[in-house]
């Protein structure tokens, strides 16, 4: 039973680290966070550092709460770009 628990925990944490890396890389390149609903918000530099640090620490454990936002980051960003280019 320990092996099953270890495997589940390892898988959960691995997916959490991958989600964290994706979220932070997406933020660095686009400036959009999982809380922005696809539109880039202006943030002071200290808030940007705080977002990256807090995401790095907490996202591997809590990513399951934000899984829908993480999965739709790219789609929302593309929709925002398409909407702004059609204006």
Secondary structure by P-SEA (a helix, b strand, c coil): caaaaaaaaaaaaaaaaaaaaaaaaaaaacccccccccbbbbbcaaaaaaaaaaaacccccccccaaaaaaaaaaaaaaaaaaaaac
